[in-house]
């Protein structure tokens, strides 16, 4: 058990459209990390929310025939609904249109402007911007960064259209912070930016030509006004990124929340917004005299049955649809089990059904149902009293007790969710092998004490598995722990190991399957 505080954030999601599987995936990863750390004794602040300013939102609202605030209220609500649908345990949901956030943004600007850069120059200065801008990406691009699409038209690296913009603008001396940024990224192997491939990508960018950054716009009005110059609206990314310190209590640095949780332990982001979080954001914070986040982790994207997901192809994966079809915890499990976190992954219905039936129903679900049914039938529906333990019993219990450390490393430290689940499933199969090898059913008449011992040890194995998989499948694991008679206040990791062992004689409810098989005739043909 660990007691230090832990602050984890999703990116705040842009409200020009409805949430999709990508949003659910990022937030799910954060939710699992947050739940694990709470079970591990840590004081967790888990933040998500919506980014509601910028030219793209203003245009989307206009196209919808509504004022921007009315438009963002509705779309932000869909993202809040997503947190309920996916059973996310966020402690806060921030909106960039909130008064607390506007106050925070403007104070951050003032502090950046009041300080000097490492070169002894003003961090912010007024000039005229002339360059390429992508409304879709809400990003500025140098000529050298543009690429040509299939029609030979210059576009952003993301493929988004760009337009030439000329207008008065405040600039941030990003280039003056190059050395400080490189120090922040640390030596090879540092996890300030993860995975390592992303860290290398960021360092390559910073070591190149680092241009001063335009941080205000005058051609639209939907945003946070620049302090003392209402003609300018803050660059949407400076506005958006500030949400992380807003929720931590900034600008009140003496608040208990700020002193407890800042700097953030982890910003979880998609790889498409890596630069904003690992270059611009730490530079803004350093310029304001604030500490940068401890770590930024950028994960990959999903495809759908091997195809890029896009509205034009009509293959957008709606979280509500797959949850309705497969079950909430089944979807949560699949998304973090299927691919190494950090890599791109492919959503396949056949793969989903395979994971549900092979791993959840056959491996874990069948283990629990078989053992609990035998206890219900042969032990009077009560936790059996074990006799003397044999070598096989002690080996299984020792393996159960040793699971927490490796899983903590893979999940809470490396964010390698698939590796954590792989470690857990090695034990699931070990427990199944134990039950098959010890044959408790064969001892019912000849050696009832041995039968009771095997069933008790197997039940203990299931308890450890249910405790450890709670962050991934909270509802299903709660049902499993209910069926084991584990009290609600005995389900954190302080009860992992022999100190939380099941008490013989506790009456159990009749068992029912927690992970039923998924039957889909079309998929199984």
C-alpha positions as CSV (number, residue, x, y, z in Angstrom):
1,X,0.0,0.0,0.0
2,X,1.2,3.5,-0.9
3,X,-0.1,6.7,0.6
4,X,1.3,9.5,-1.6
5,X,-1.2,11.7,-3.5
6,X,-1.7,11.0,-7.2
7,X,-3.1,13.4,-9.9
8,X,-4.1,12.0,-13.3
9,X,-5.8,13.7,-16.2
10,X,-7.4,12.9,-19.5
11,X,-7.1,15.6,-22.2
12,X,-10.1,17.8,-22.1
13,X,-12.2,16.8,-25.1
14,X,-13.0,19.3,-27.9
15,X,-16.8,19.8,-28.2
16,X,-17.2,20.2,-31.9
17,X,-18.5,16.6,-32.1
18,X,-19.9,13.7,-30.1
19,X,-17.6,11.3,-28.1
20,X,-16.3,8.2,-29.8
21,X,-14.2,5.2,-29.0
22,X,-11.0,7.2,-28.9
23,X,-12.3,9.4,-26.1
24,X,-13.6,6.4,-24.2
25,X,-10.2,4.7,-24.6
26,X,-8.1,7.5,-23.1
27,X,-10.5,8.1,-20.2
28,X,-10.7,4.3,-19.5
29,X,-7.0,4.1,-19.2
30,X,-7.0,7.0,-16.7
31,X,-9.9,5.4,-14.8
32,X,-8.1,2.1,-14.4
33,X,-5.0,3.9,-13.2
34,X,-7.0,6.0,-10.8
35,X,-9.0,3.1,-9.4
36,X,-5.8,1.0,-9.0
37,X,-4.1,3.8,-7.0
38,X,-7.1,4.4,-4.8
39,X,-7.2,0.6,-4.0
40,X,-3.5,0.9,-3.3
41,X,-4.1,3.5,-0.6
42,X,-3.3,6.7,-2.6
43,X,-5.2,10.0,-2.4
44,X,-6.3,10.4,-6.1
45,X,-7.5,13.3,-8.1
46,X,-8.8,12.2,-11.5
47,X,-9.8,14.9,-13.9
48,X,-11.6,15.0,-17.2
49,X,-13.7,17.6,-19.0
50,X,-14.3,19.6,-22.2
51,X,-12.4,22.2,-24.2
52,X,-15.1,24.6,-25.4
53,X,-13.4,27.6,-27.0
54,X,-11.8,28.3,-30.3
55,X,-12.5,29.1,-33.9
56,X,-13.6,25.5,-34.7
57,X,-16.3,25.5,-32.0
58,X,-17.4,29.0,-33.1
59,X,-17.8,27.7,-36.7
60,X,-19.5,24.5,-35.6
61,X,-22.0,26.5,-33.5
62,X,-22.7,28.9,-36.4
63,X,-23.3,25.9,-38.8
64,X,-25.8,24.5,-36.3
65,X,-27.5,27.9,-36.1
66,X,-27.0,28.4,-32.3
67,X,-25.0,30.7,-30.0
68,X,-21.7,29.1,-29.0
69,X,-22.6,28.7,-25.3
70,X,-25.8,26.9,-26.1
71,X,-24.0,24.6,-28.5
72,X,-21.2,23.7,-26.1
73,X,-23.6,23.1,-23.2
74,X,-25.2,20.4,-25.2
75,X,-22.1,18.7,-26.6
76,X,-20.3,18.9,-23.2
77,X,-23.2,17.1,-21.7
78,X,-22.6,14.2,-24.1
79,X,-19.1,13.8,-22.7
80,X,-20.4,13.9,-19.2
81,X,-22.8,11.2,-20.2
82,X,-19.9,9.2,-21.5
83,X,-18.3,9.1,-18.0
84,X,-21.5,7.6,-16.7
85,X,-21.9,5.1,-19.5
86,X,-18.3,3.8,-19.1
87,X,-18.4,4.0,-15.2
88,X,-15.5,6.4,-15.0
89,X,-14.6,7.4,-11.5
90,X,-13.4,11.0,-12.2
91,X,-13.4,13.3,-9.2
92,X,-13.9,16.5,-11.3
93,X,-15.3,17.4,-14.7
94,X,-14.0,20.8,-15.9
95,X,-15.3,23.0,-18.6
96,X,-13.2,25.8,-20.1
97,X,-16.2,28.1,-20.1
98,X,-16.3,28.0,-16.3
99,X,-15.4,31.2,-14.3
100,X,-12.8,29.4,-12.3
101,X,-11.0,28.4,-15.5
102,X,-11.1,31.9,-17.1
103,X,-9.6,33.3,-13.9
104,X,-6.9,30.7,-14.0
105,X,-6.0,31.3,-17.7
106,X,-5.7,35.0,-17.3
107,X,-3.5,34.7,-14.2
108,X,-1.2,32.3,-16.0
109,X,-0.9,34.8,-18.8
110,X,-0.1,37.6,-16.4
111,X,2.7,35.5,-14.8
112,X,4.2,34.5,-18.1
113,X,4.2,38.1,-19.2
114,X,5.7,39.3,-15.9
115,X,8.7,37.0,-16.1
116,X,11.7,37.0,-18.4
117,X,12.8,34.1,-20.6
118,X,16.1,32.3,-20.0
119,X,17.6,34.7,-22.6
120,X,16.6,37.7,-20.4
121,X,13.8,38.8,-22.8
122,X,10.1,39.3,-22.3
123,X,8.3,36.0,-22.6
124,X,5.4,37.6,-24.5
125,X,5.5,40.4,-27.1
126,X,3.1,41.9,-29.6
127,X,3.7,41.6,-33.3
128,X,1.9,40.5,-36.5
129,X,1.3,36.8,-37.3
130,X,1.6,35.7,-40.9
131,X,1.5,31.9,-41.4
132,X,-0.4,28.7,-41.9
133,X,-3.2,27.8,-39.5
134,X,-5.4,24.7,-39.3
135,X,-8.8,25.4,-37.9
136,X,-9.5,21.6,-37.5
137,X,-6.2,21.1,-35.5
138,X,-6.3,24.5,-33.9
139,X,-2.6,24.6,-34.6
140,X,-0.1,26.8,-36.4
141,X,2.4,25.1,-38.8
142,X,5.6,26.2,-40.4
143,X,6.0,26.0,-44.2
144,X,8.4,23.1,-43.7
145,X,5.9,21.1,-41.8
146,X,3.2,21.1,-44.5
147,X,2.7,18.1,-46.7
148,X,0.7,17.6,-50.0
149,X,-2.4,15.5,-50.2
150,X,-3.4,13.3,-53.1
151,X,-4.5,16.3,-55.1
152,X,-1.2,18.1,-54.5
153,X,-2.7,20.6,-52.1
154,X,-0.7,21.7,-49.0
155,X,-2.2,20.4,-45.8
156,X,-1.2,20.0,-42.2
157,X,0.7,16.8,-41.2
158,X,-2.6,15.5,-39.9
159,X,-4.2,15.9,-43.3
160,X,-6.3,18.9,-42.1
161,X,-6.7,21.9,-44.4
162,X,-4.6,24.9,-43.7
163,X,-5.2,28.6,-44.4
164,X,-2.9,31.6,-44.5
165,X,-3.6,33.9,-41.6
166,X,-2.3,37.4,-41.1
167,X,-3.4,39.3,-38.0
168,X,-2.0,41.1,-34.9
169,X,-0.9,38.5,-32.4
170,X,0.9,38.1,-29.1
171,X,3.9,35.8,-29.3
172,X,5.5,33.5,-26.8
173,X,9.3,33.1,-27.0
174,X,9.2,29.3,-27.2
175,X,12.7,29.1,-28.7
176,X,14.2,30.6,-25.6
177,X,13.0,27.6,-23.6
178,X,14.7,24.9,-25.7
179,X,17.5,24.1,-23.2
180,X,15.1,24.0,-20.3
181,X,12.8,21.7,-22.2
182,X,15.6,19.3,-23.1
183,X,16.6,19.2,-19.4
184,X,13.0,18.5,-18.5
185,X,12.9,15.5,-20.9
186,X,15.9,14.0,-19.1
187,X,18.4,11.3,-20.1
188,X,17.5,8.4,-22.3
189,X,15.2,6.1,-20.4
190,X,13.5,8.9,-18.5
191,X,9.7,8.6,-18.4
192,X,8.8,12.3,-18.5
193,X,7.5,11.6,-22.0
194,X,6.4,8.0,-22.8
195,X,6.6,5.7,-24.6
196,X,10.3,6.2,-25.5
197,X,9.5,6.5,-29.3
198,X,7.3,9.5,-28.5
199,X,10.1,11.0,-26.3
200,X,12.5,10.8,-29.2
201,X,10.0,12.4,-31.5
202,X,9.5,15.4,-29.1
203,X,13.3,15.8,-28.6
204,X,13.8,15.8,-32.3
205,X,11.2,18.6,-32.7
206,X,12.7,20.7,-29.9
207,X,16.2,20.3,-31.2
208,X,15.1,21.6,-34.6
209,X,14.1,25.1,-35.4
210,X,11.8,26.2,-32.5
211,X,9.8,29.2,-33.7
212,X,8.1,31.7,-31.4
213,X,4.5,30.7,-30.9
214,X,1.5,32.9,-31.7
215,X,-0.7,32.8,-28.6
216,X,-3.6,35.1,-29.4
217,X,-6.1,35.7,-32.2
218,X,-8.2,38.7,-33.2
219,X,-10.3,37.2,-36.0
220,X,-12.9,35.6,-33.8
221,X,-14.4,36.1,-30.3
222,X,-15.2,32.8,-28.7
223,X,-12.4,32.4,-26.1
224,X,-10.7,33.8,-23.1
225,X,-9.8,37.5,-23.5
226,X,-6.2,38.4,-23.1
227,X,-5.7,40.4,-19.8
228,X,-5.8,44.1,-20.4
229,X,-6.4,43.7,-24.2
230,X,-9.9,42.5,-25.0
231,X,-9.2,42.8,-28.7
232,X,-7.2,39.5,-28.4
233,X,-8.5,36.0,-27.5
234,X,-6.0,33.5,-26.0
235,X,-4.7,30.8,-28.3
236,X,-7.1,27.9,-27.7
237,X,-4.3,25.5,-26.6
238,X,-3.0,27.9,-24.0
239,X,-6.6,28.2,-22.7
240,X,-7.2,24.4,-22.9
241,X,-4.0,23.2,-21.3
242,X,-4.5,25.5,-18.3
243,X,-7.4,23.3,-17.2
244,X,-5.0,21.0,-15.5
245,X,-3.8,23.6,-13.0
246,X,-7.3,25.2,-12.7
247,X,-8.7,21.9,-11.3
248,X,-5.7,21.7,-9.0
249,X,-6.7,25.1,-7.4
250,X,-4.6,27.6,-9.4
251,X,-4.1,30.5,-9.0
252,X,-4.4,29.8,-5.3
253,X,-1.1,28.0,-4.8
254,X,-1.6,28.0,-1.0
255,X,-4.8,25.9,-1.4
256,X,-4.6,22.4,0.0
257,X,-5.6,21.0,-3.4
258,X,-2.8,22.7,-5.2
259,X,-0.1,21.9,-2.6
260,X,-1.3,18.2,-2.6
261,X,-1.7,17.5,-6.3
262,X,0.4,19.8,-8.4
263,X,2.5,18.9,-10.4
264,X,0.3,16.3,-12.0
265,X,1.6,12.8,-11.9
266,X,0.3,11.9,-15.3
267,X,-1.3,13.6,-18.4
268,X,-2.7,10.8,-20.6
269,X,-3.1,11.9,-24.2
270,X,-3.5,10.7,-27.7
271,X,-0.4,10.8,-29.9
272,X,-1.9,13.5,-32.1
273,X,-1.7,16.1,-29.3
274,X,1.7,15.1,-28.0
275,X,3.5,18.3,-29.0
276,X,1.0,20.6,-27.2
277,X,1.4,18.7,-23.9
278,X,5.2,18.0,-24.0
279,X,6.5,21.2,-25.6
280,X,4.1,24.1,-25.3
281,X,2.6,23.2,-21.9
282,X,5.8,22.7,-19.9
283,X,7.3,25.8,-21.5
284,X,4.2,27.9,-20.5
285,X,4.5,26.6,-16.9
286,X,8.2,27.2,-16.7
287,X,7.7,30.7,-18.0
288,X,5.1,31.3,-15.3
289,X,7.4,30.0,-12.6
290,X,5.4,26.8,-12.1
291,X,6.4,23.2,-12.1
292,X,5.7,21.1,-15.2
293,X,3.9,17.8,-15.0
294,X,5.8,14.7,-14.0
295,X,4.8,12.6,-17.0
296,X,3.0,12.7,-20.3
297,X,2.0,9.4,-21.9
298,X,0.8,9.3,-25.5
299,X,-1.1,6.3,-26.7
300,X,-2.0,5.2,-30.2
301,X,-5.2,5.2,-32.3
302,X,-7.9,2.6,-33.1
303,X,-8.9,1.4,-36.5
304,X,-12.2,-0.5,-37.1
305,X,-11.8,-3.9,-38.7
306,X,-8.5,-2.8,-40.3
307,X,-9.8,0.5,-41.6
308,X,-9.1,4.1,-40.5
309,X,-12.1,5.4,-38.5
310,X,-13.8,8.3,-40.0
311,X,-17.2,9.8,-40.4
312,X,-17.0,9.8,-44.1
313,X,-16.5,6.0,-44.1
314,X,-19.4,5.6,-41.7
315,X,-17.4,3.4,-39.4
316,X,-17.2,5.5,-36.3
317,X,-17.4,3.2,-33.2
318,X,-20.0,4.6,-30.7
319,X,-19.2,3.6,-27.1
320,X,-22.9,3.2,-26.3
321,X,-23.4,0.7,-29.2
322,X,-20.6,-1.6,-28.2
323,X,-21.5,-1.4,-24.5
324,X,-25.1,-2.3,-25.3
325,X,-24.0,-5.3,-27.5
326,X,-21.2,-6.8,-25.4
327,X,-21.5,-5.5,-21.9
328,X,-19.7,-2.6,-20.1
329,X,-17.0,-4.5,-18.3
330,X,-16.4,-6.7,-21.3
331,X,-15.7,-3.6,-23.4
332,X,-13.5,-2.1,-20.7
333,X,-11.5,-5.4,-20.5
334,X,-11.1,-5.7,-24.3
335,X,-9.9,-2.2,-24.9
336,X,-7.0,-2.5,-22.5
337,X,-6.2,-6.2,-23.2
338,X,-6.2,-6.3,-26.9
339,X,-3.1,-4.2,-27.8
340,X,0.0,-2.9,-26.1
341,X,-0.9,0.5,-24.7
342,X,0.9,3.2,-26.7
343,X,0.6,1.3,-30.0
344,X,-2.2,1.6,-32.5
345,X,-4.9,-1.0,-32.3
346,X,-7.7,-2.5,-34.4
347,X,-11.2,-3.0,-33.1
348,X,-12.5,-6.3,-34.4
349,X,-15.9,-7.9,-33.4
350,X,-14.4,-11.3,-33.8
351,X,-11.5,-10.4,-31.5
352,X,-13.9,-8.9,-29.0
353,X,-16.0,-12.1,-28.9
354,X,-12.9,-14.2,-28.6
355,X,-11.7,-12.3,-25.6
356,X,-15.1,-12.5,-23.9
357,X,-15.6,-16.2,-24.5
358,X,-12.1,-17.5,-24.1
359,X,-10.7,-15.3,-21.3
360,X,-13.7,-13.9,-19.4
361,X,-16.3,-16.7,-19.7
362,X,-14.1,-19.8,-20.1
363,X,-11.0,-18.9,-18.0
364,X,-12.1,-16.5,-15.2
365,X,-15.9,-16.9,-15.2
366,X,-15.8,-20.7,-15.3
367,X,-13.2,-20.9,-12.5
368,X,-15.4,-18.8,-10.2
369,X,-18.7,-20.5,-11.1
370,X,-17.3,-24.0,-10.8
371,X,-15.7,-23.4,-7.4
372,X,-18.6,-21.4,-5.9
373,X,-21.1,-24.0,-7.2
374,X,-19.2,-26.8,-5.5
375,X,-19.0,-24.8,-2.3
376,X,-22.8,-24.1,-2.5
377,X,-23.5,-27.8,-3.2
378,X,-21.0,-29.6,-1.0
379,X,-20.2,-27.2,1.9
380,X,-23.6,-26.0,2.9
381,X,-23.2,-22.7,1.0
382,X,-20.5,-21.5,3.5
383,X,-16.8,-20.8,3.1
384,X,-15.2,-24.2,4.0
385,X,-12.8,-24.9,6.8
386,X,-9.4,-25.9,5.3
387,X,-7.4,-28.7,6.6
388,X,-3.6,-29.1,6.4
389,X,-2.2,-27.5,3.3
390,X,-0.2,-29.6,0.8
391,X,2.6,-28.3,-1.4
392,X,0.2,-27.6,-4.3
393,X,-2.1,-25.5,-2.1
394,X,0.8,-23.4,-0.7
395,X,2.2,-22.9,-4.2
396,X,-1.1,-21.5,-5.5
397,X,-1.5,-19.2,-2.5
398,X,2.0,-18.0,-2.7
399,X,1.5,-17.2,-6.4
400,X,-1.7,-15.3,-5.5
401,X,0.0,-13.3,-2.8
402,X,2.9,-12.4,-5.1
403,X,0.7,-10.9,-7.9
404,X,0.2,-7.4,-6.6
405,X,3.9,-6.2,-7.0
406,X,4.3,-7.1,-10.7
407,X,0.8,-5.8,-11.6
408,X,1.5,-2.5,-9.8
409,X,4.7,-2.1,-11.8
410,X,3.1,-2.9,-15.1
411,X,-0.2,-0.9,-14.5
412,X,0.5,2.0,-12.2
413,X,4.1,2.7,-13.2
414,X,4.6,1.5,-16.8
415,X,0.9,1.8,-17.9
416,X,1.4,-1.4,-19.8
417,X,-2.2,-2.5,-19.2
418,X,-2.0,-5.5,-21.5
419,X,1.1,-6.8,-19.6
420,X,-0.7,-6.4,-16.2
421,X,-3.7,-8.4,-17.6
422,X,-1.3,-10.9,-19.1
423,X,0.3,-11.5,-15.6
424,X,-3.1,-11.8,-14.1
425,X,-4.3,-14.3,-16.7
426,X,-1.2,-16.5,-16.1
427,X,-2.5,-16.9,-12.6
428,X,-6.1,-17.4,-13.8
429,X,-4.9,-20.4,-15.8
430,X,-2.7,-21.6,-13.0
431,X,-5.8,-21.6,-10.7
432,X,-7.8,-23.5,-13.3
433,X,-5.0,-26.0,-13.5
434,X,-4.9,-26.3,-9.8
435,X,-8.7,-27.1,-9.5
436,X,-8.4,-29.6,-12.4
437,X,-5.4,-31.3,-10.9
438,X,-6.6,-31.5,-7.3
439,X,-10.1,-32.7,-8.4
440,X,-12.1,-31.6,-5.3
441,X,-15.2,-33.4,-6.6
442,X,-13.3,-36.7,-6.3
443,X,-12.8,-36.3,-2.6
444,X,-16.4,-35.6,-1.5
445,X,-16.9,-39.0,0.0
446,X,-13.3,-40.4,0.4
447,X,-11.7,-37.3,2.0
448,X,-14.2,-34.4,2.6
449,X,-11.5,-32.4,4.5
450,X,-9.3,-32.5,1.4
451,X,-12.2,-31.3,-0.7
452,X,-12.8,-28.5,1.7
453,X,-9.2,-27.5,1.6
454,X,-9.0,-27.4,-2.2
455,X,-12.2,-25.4,-2.5
456,X,-11.0,-22.9,0.2
457,X,-7.7,-22.4,-1.6
458,X,-9.4,-22.0,-4.9
459,X,-11.8,-19.5,-3.4
460,X,-8.9,-17.5,-2.0
461,X,-7.3,-17.5,-5.5
462,X,-10.6,-16.1,-6.9
463,X,-10.7,-13.4,-4.2
464,X,-7.2,-12.2,-5.1
465,X,-8.2,-12.2,-8.8
466,X,-11.4,-10.2,-8.1
467,X,-9.5,-7.7,-6.0
468,X,-6.8,-7.2,-8.6
469,X,-9.2,-6.9,-11.6
470,X,-11.5,-4.4,-9.9
471,X,-9.9,-1.4,-11.7
472,X,-10.7,-3.0,-15.1
473,X,-14.1,-4.5,-14.4
474,X,-15.5,-2.8,-11.3
475,X,-19.1,-4.0,-11.5
476,X,-18.3,-7.6,-12.4
477,X,-15.6,-7.9,-9.7
478,X,-18.0,-6.4,-7.1
479,X,-20.5,-9.2,-8.0
480,X,-17.8,-11.8,-7.6
481,X,-16.6,-10.4,-4.3
482,X,-20.3,-10.3,-3.1
483,X,-20.5,-14.0,-4.0
484,X,-17.4,-14.7,-2.0
485,X,-18.9,-12.9,1.1
486,X,-16.1,-10.3,1.1
487,X,-17.3,-7.2,3.0
488,X,-17.4,-3.9,1.0
489,X,-14.8,-2.4,3.4
490,X,-12.4,-5.3,2.8
491,X,-11.8,-4.9,-0.9
492,X,-8.7,-2.6,-1.2
493,X,-5.2,-3.8,-1.5
494,X,-4.5,-3.7,2.2
495,X,-6.5,-6.9,2.3
496,X,-4.4,-8.5,-0.4
497,X,-2.6,-11.5,0.9
498,X,-3.1,-13.7,4.0
499,X,-4.3,-10.8,6.2
500,X,-7.5,-10.6,4.2
501,X,-8.1,-14.3,3.9
502,X,-11.7,-15.6,3.7
503,X,-13.2,-16.5,7.0
504,X,-14.5,-20.1,7.2
505,X,-18.1,-20.4,8.0
506,X,-19.3,-17.2,6.3
507,X,-22.5,-17.9,4.5
508,X,-22.5,-17.3,0.8
509,X,-25.3,-16.3,-1.6
510,X,-26.2,-18.8,-4.3
511,X,-23.7,-18.3,-7.1
512,X,-24.6,-16.9,-10.5
513,X,-22.4,-16.5,-13.6
514,X,-20.5,-13.2,-13.7
515,X,-19.1,-13.5,-17.3
516,X,-21.6,-15.3,-19.5
517,X,-20.6,-16.5,-23.0
518,X,-21.4,-14.2,-25.9
519,X,-23.3,-15.9,-28.6
520,X,-23.3,-14.3,-32.1
521,X,-24.3,-16.8,-34.8
522,X,-23.1,-14.4,-37.6
523,X,-19.7,-13.9,-36.1
524,X,-19.2,-17.5,-35.3
525,X,-20.1,-18.8,-38.8
